[in-house]
Amino acid sequence: MQTKQTGIDLFEDYKDIPKKLQKVLNKYDNYLSGGDYRQLEIVLREVEKVGYTFEYYLDGVPYDLRPIGTLGKTEIN
């Protein structure tokens, strides 16, 4: 699979989040505020089912929400 060089983070560009992805994010809204990376693993699996992915550290704060196969903003900068 070839990676697209776009460098986006839909957590920052929230106006561009597709409805199917927003529905998943709304379902897990309380997990996205940070604090428990184990809960984010649950969210990540659901997000991947609709064709998106994101990264997170052990602090439980997600970043670089993007379509699968696309580079995140932090990977470009």
ChimeraX commands (.cxc) that place a marker at each C-alpha (Angstrom):
marker #1 position 0.00,0.00,0.00 radius 0.5
marker #1 position 1.34,3.40,-0.93 radius 0.5
marker #1 position 1.12,6.18,1.65 radius 0.5
marker #1 position -0.32,9.54,0.64 radius 0.5
marker #1 position 1.69,12.59,1.71 radius 0.5
marker #1 position -1.07,14.81,3.07 radius 0.5
marker #1 position -0.20,15.33,6.74 radius 0.5
marker #1 position -3.66,15.78,8.24 radius 0.5
marker #1 position -5.09,15.52,11.72 radius 0.5
marker #1 position -8.87,15.47,11.74 radius 0.5
marker #1 position -8.85,16.02,15.50 radius 0.5
marker #1 position -7.63,19.52,14.62 radius 0.5
marker #1 position -9.57,19.87,11.34 radius 0.5
marker #1 position -12.81,18.61,12.87 radius 0.5
marker #1 position -15.01,20.35,10.28 radius 0.5
marker #1 position -13.76,17.83,7.71 radius 0.5
marker #1 position -14.66,14.69,9.71 radius 0.5
marker #1 position -17.00,12.49,7.65 radius 0.5
marker #1 position -20.36,11.60,9.22 radius 0.5
marker #1 position -19.58,7.88,9.54 radius 0.5
marker #1 position -16.40,8.69,11.45 radius 0.5
marker #1 position -18.11,11.35,13.58 radius 0.5
marker #1 position -20.71,8.78,14.63 radius 0.5
marker #1 position -17.95,6.52,16.00 radius 0.5
marker #1 position -16.19,9.42,17.72 radius 0.5
marker #1 position -19.43,10.55,19.35 radius 0.5
marker #1 position -19.99,7.04,20.70 radius 0.5
marker #1 position -16.58,7.10,22.43 radius 0.5
marker #1 position -16.36,10.82,23.20 radius 0.5
marker #1 position -15.51,10.23,26.86 radius 0.5
marker #1 position -12.49,8.09,25.85 radius 0.5
marker #1 position -10.97,10.81,23.65 radius 0.5
marker #1 position -10.17,13.36,26.35 radius 0.5
marker #1 position -7.04,11.52,27.44 radius 0.5
marker #1 position -6.01,9.54,30.44 radius 0.5
marker #1 position -6.34,5.87,29.55 radius 0.5
marker #1 position -4.55,4.52,26.51 radius 0.5
marker #1 position -6.25,1.12,26.94 radius 0.5
marker #1 position -9.61,2.70,26.23 radius 0.5
marker #1 position -8.18,4.30,23.11 radius 0.5
marker #1 position -7.37,0.84,21.75 radius 0.5
marker #1 position -11.13,0.16,21.74 radius 0.5
marker #1 position -11.78,3.43,19.90 radius 0.5
marker #1 position -8.98,2.75,17.42 radius 0.5
marker #1 position -10.47,-0.63,16.45 radius 0.5
marker #1 position -13.85,1.00,15.78 radius 0.5
marker #1 position -12.30,3.90,13.85 radius 0.5
marker #1 position -10.34,1.44,11.69 radius 0.5
marker #1 position -13.58,-0.32,10.74 radius 0.5
marker #1 position -14.70,2.87,8.96 radius 0.5
marker #1 position -11.32,3.39,7.24 radius 0.5
marker #1 position -9.49,5.75,9.60 radius 0.5
marker #1 position -6.69,5.55,12.13 radius 0.5
marker #1 position -4.92,7.66,14.74 radius 0.5
marker #1 position -1.93,7.55,17.05 radius 0.5
marker #1 position -1.62,7.97,20.81 radius 0.5
marker #1 position 0.94,7.88,23.56 radius 0.5
marker #1 position 0.66,6.30,26.98 radius 0.5
marker #1 position -0.86,9.55,28.27 radius 0.5
marker #1 position -4.02,8.52,26.40 radius 0.5
marker #1 position -4.24,11.62,24.20 radius 0.5
marker #1 position -5.06,10.74,20.57 radius 0.5
marker #1 position -3.61,12.64,17.61 radius 0.5
marker #1 position -3.17,12.39,13.83 radius 0.5
marker #1 position -6.69,11.19,13.03 radius 0.5
marker #1 position -6.57,10.42,9.33 radius 0.5
marker #1 position -7.65,7.98,6.62 radius 0.5
marker #1 position -5.76,4.70,6.66 radius 0.5
marker #1 position -2.83,4.93,4.24 radius 0.5
marker #1 position -2.34,8.66,4.84 radius 0.5
marker #1 position 0.45,10.25,6.84 radius 0.5
marker #1 position -0.49,12.17,9.94 radius 0.5
marker #1 position 0.35,15.81,10.54 radius 0.5
marker #1 position 3.17,15.00,12.97 radius 0.5
marker #1 position 4.73,12.64,10.45 radius 0.5
marker #1 position 4.99,15.41,7.84 radius 0.5
marker #1 position 6.32,18.19,10.06 radius 0.5
marker link #1:1,2 radius 0.2
marker link #1:2,3 radius 0.2
marker link #1:3,4 radius 0.2
marker link #1:4,5 radius 0.2
marker link #1:5,6 radius 0.2
marker link #1:6,7 radius 0.2
marker link #1:7,8 radius 0.2
marker link #1:8,9 radius 0.2
marker link #1:9,10 radius 0.2
marker link #1:10,11 radius 0.2
marker link #1:11,12 radius 0.2
marker link #1:12,13 radius 0.2
marker link #1:13,14 radius 0.2
marker link #1:14,15 radius 0.2
marker link #1:15,16 radius 0.2
marker link #1:16,17 radius 0.2
marker link #1:17,18 radius 0.2
marker link #1:18,19 radius 0.2
marker link #1:19,20 radius 0.2
marker link #1:20,21 radius 0.2
marker link #1:21,22 radius 0.2
marker link #1:22,23 radius 0.2
marker link #1:23,24 radius 0.2
marker link #1:24,25 radius 0.2
marker link #1:25,26 radius 0.2
marker link #1:26,27 radius 0.2
marker link #1:27,28 radius 0.2
marker link #1:28,29 radius 0.2
marker link #1:29,30 radius 0.2
marker link #1:30,31 radius 0.2
marker link #1:31,32 radius 0.2
marker link #1:32,33 radius 0.2
marker link #1:33,34 radius 0.2
marker link #1:34,35 radius 0.2
marker link #1:35,36 radius 0.2
marker link #1:36,37 radius 0.2
marker link #1:37,38 radius 0.2
marker link #1:38,39 radius 0.2
marker link #1:39,40 radius 0.2
marker link #1:40,41 radius 0.2
marker link #1:41,42 radius 0.2
marker link #1:42,43 radius 0.2
marker link #1:43,44 radius 0.2
marker link #1:44,45 radius 0.2
marker link #1:45,46 radius 0.2
marker link #1:46,47 radius 0.2
marker link #1:47,48 radius 0.2
marker link #1:48,49 radius 0.2
marker link #1:49,50 radius 0.2
marker link #1:50,51 radius 0.2
marker link #1:51,52 radius 0.2
marker link #1:52,53 radius 0.2
marker link #1:53,54 radius 0.2
marker link #1:54,55 radius 0.2
marker link #1:55,56 radius 0.2
marker link #1:56,57 radius 0.2
marker link #1:57,58 radius 0.2
marker link #1:58,59 radius 0.2
marker link #1:59,60 radius 0.2
marker link #1:60,61 radius 0.2
marker link #1:61,62 radius 0.2
marker link #1:62,63 radius 0.2
marker link #1:63,64 radius 0.2
marker link #1:64,65 radius 0.2
marker link #1:65,66 radius 0.2
marker link #1:66,67 radius 0.2
marker link #1:67,68 radius 0.2
marker link #1:68,69 radius 0.2
marker link #1:69,70 radius 0.2
marker link #1:70,71 radius 0.2
marker link #1:71,72 radius 0.2
marker link #1:72,73 radius 0.2
marker link #1:73,74 radius 0.2
marker link #1:74,75 radius 0.2
marker link #1:75,76 radius 0.2
marker link #1:76,77 radius 0.2
view
